[in-house]
Amino acid sequence: YYNLLKTQVNLSNYLRIKGIPFVFSYSESFPSNLVIDESIKTLEKLSQNIPRVGFENEGFYTWAKIKNFPCGKHWHPLEDAHMSAFNLIKNDLDSLLNL
């Protein structure tokens, strides 16, 4: 969780500096029993304004599994799941991207 937050904060700062619109999506939900120390609390605070989307309150992988989308040989959801996920979030993208 620490590495994910650190990467999101660093990448979002880079993209903002370069003027590149972006939105992150949740690939998976995190367990509620994570140990949250001061460094994670700081990163969570720094990441509060990062635009993110979820999929019916789930990460992409869990959502695709619940919806019974087919997966490839490495358990990654295939094109149908990606198209359905896009259709689910497309109405929110303009506002998230400030377009």
C-alpha positions as CSV (number, residue, x, y, z in Angstrom):
1,Y,0.0,0.0,0.0
2,Y,2.9,2.3,0.8
3,N,4.5,1.8,-2.6
4,L,1.2,2.3,-4.4
5,L,0.6,5.6,-2.7
6,K,4.1,6.7,-3.2
7,T,4.0,5.9,-6.9
8,Q,0.6,7.7,-7.3
9,V,1.8,10.8,-5.5
10,N,5.0,10.9,-7.5
11,L,3.4,10.1,-10.9
12,S,0.5,12.6,-10.3
13,N,2.9,15.4,-9.5
14,Y,4.9,14.6,-12.7
15,L,1.7,14.5,-14.8
16,R,0.5,17.8,-13.3
17,I,3.9,19.5,-13.9
18,K,3.7,18.4,-17.6
19,G,0.1,19.5,-18.0
20,I,-1.1,15.9,-18.8
21,P,-4.7,15.2,-17.8
22,F,-5.0,11.9,-15.9
23,V,-7.2,9.7,-13.7
24,F,-6.2,6.6,-11.8
25,S,-8.4,3.6,-11.4
26,Y,-8.4,1.1,-8.5
27,S,-7.2,-2.2,-9.7
28,E,-8.0,-3.9,-6.4
29,S,-9.4,-3.1,-3.0
30,F,-7.1,-3.1,0.0
31,P,-7.8,-5.2,3.1
32,S,-9.0,-3.2,6.1
33,N,-6.4,-4.7,8.4
34,L,-3.5,-2.8,7.0
35,V,-1.0,-1.3,9.4
36,I,-1.2,2.5,8.9
37,D,1.9,4.3,10.1
38,E,2.8,8.0,9.9
39,S,4.4,7.6,6.5
40,I,1.2,6.1,5.0
41,K,-0.9,8.8,6.7
42,T,1.3,11.4,5.1
43,L,1.0,9.8,1.7
44,E,-2.8,9.4,2.1
45,K,-3.0,13.1,2.8
46,L,-0.9,14.0,-0.2
47,S,-3.0,11.8,-2.4
48,Q,-6.4,13.1,-1.4
49,N,-6.8,15.3,-4.5
50,I,-5.7,12.6,-7.0
51,P,-8.7,11.9,-9.3
52,R,-9.6,8.2,-9.1
53,V,-12.4,5.9,-10.2
54,G,-13.6,2.7,-8.9
55,F,-16.0,0.1,-10.2
56,E,-19.2,-0.2,-8.2
57,N,-17.1,0.2,-5.0
58,E,-14.7,-2.5,-6.1
59,G,-11.3,-2.6,-7.7
60,F,-11.2,-3.6,-11.4
61,Y,-10.1,-7.2,-10.8
62,T,-12.7,-7.9,-8.2
63,W,-15.4,-6.1,-10.2
64,A,-14.6,-8.1,-13.3
65,K,-14.6,-11.4,-11.3
66,I,-18.0,-10.6,-9.7
67,K,-19.4,-9.8,-13.2
68,N,-18.0,-13.1,-14.5
69,F,-15.9,-11.5,-17.3
70,P,-13.5,-13.9,-18.9
71,C,-9.8,-13.6,-17.9
72,G,-6.6,-14.4,-19.8
73,K,-4.1,-17.0,-18.9
74,H,-2.5,-14.7,-16.2
75,W,-5.9,-13.9,-14.7
76,H,-6.1,-10.5,-16.2
77,P,-9.7,-9.6,-17.4
78,L,-10.0,-9.5,-21.2
79,E,-11.3,-6.8,-23.5
80,D,-15.0,-7.2,-22.6
81,A,-14.2,-6.3,-19.0
82,H,-12.2,-3.2,-20.1
83,M,-15.0,-2.0,-22.4
84,S,-17.7,-2.5,-19.7
85,A,-15.5,-0.7,-17.2
86,F,-15.0,2.2,-19.5
87,N,-18.8,2.4,-20.1
88,L,-19.3,2.4,-16.4
89,I,-16.9,5.4,-15.8
90,K,-17.1,7.3,-19.0
91,N,-19.7,9.8,-17.8
92,D,-17.4,10.8,-14.9
93,L,-14.2,11.2,-16.9
94,D,-14.8,14.7,-18.2
95,S,-15.3,16.1,-14.7
96,L,-12.4,14.1,-13.2
97,L,-10.1,15.2,-16.0
98,N,-11.4,18.8,-15.7
99,L,-12.2,18.8,-19.5
